[in-house]
Amino acid sequence: MITSIIIPTYNEKTLLRDCIYSIRQHTDVPYEIIVVDNGSTDGTLEFLLQEEIPFVSFYGNRGFPAACNAGMKLSKGSAILLLNNDVLLTPNWLRHMLDCLYHQEDIGIVGPMSNYASGRQKIQEAYTNLDDMTRKYNGQKKGTYIEVRRLIGFCFLFKREVMQKIGLLDERFSPGHYEDDDYCYRARQAGYRLMIAEDTFIFHYGSASFGKKSKDQFRQIVERSRELFMEKWGVDPRSFI
């Protein structure tokens, strides 16, 4: 069994490099990496060529959902992971998440705990350092899972059968936000459960691409996507947090 790790990226070569190095260091189960580049101009493509990492390159920035979909179409794994480029992975991270995903047949999507997240995936205590958090979560909470109604797309693991049943991400939410809520909602409608693998801590810098926008621009993007979700489903996605 192989897991396809799909990493959308845009002009964050250093973050992407550190993310990929952490995958290589801490992943002890079979995987493939597919990077989807949204028109970077900072040497990202040269880095990917140098490291011999498979990638798709767009001429411009088509947003997070479109980038993920391109990678999903190319993926070969029985499990698929959508991963932000601004994360650092930790010992046993993928093994623990896969254990959670295949713990029961009706589990469709799994997410980890993190220092930067919303809802129940955010750790309650103050972040100290990566070793402390890894020791507490990855080491002391093995096999601890929490069922939730939504998961965040920064580290988003699901079975291929989920994609085959409900399809790709909805690109109406481009450039991003609430496409993960939409996917969770569709998965739950199809009978799948969503779980947090509490035994997996992932460090997340947060908003690497969207952080470059002004507060007003960011707020407008988020609100537009929220309105699209409500138009589509007739429910406020914030009610699932």
Summary of the structure (lengths in Angstrom):
residues: 241
radius of gyration: 16.7
end to end distance: 32.1
largest distance: 47.3
contacts: 795
relative contact order: 0.17
helix: 42%
strand: 22%
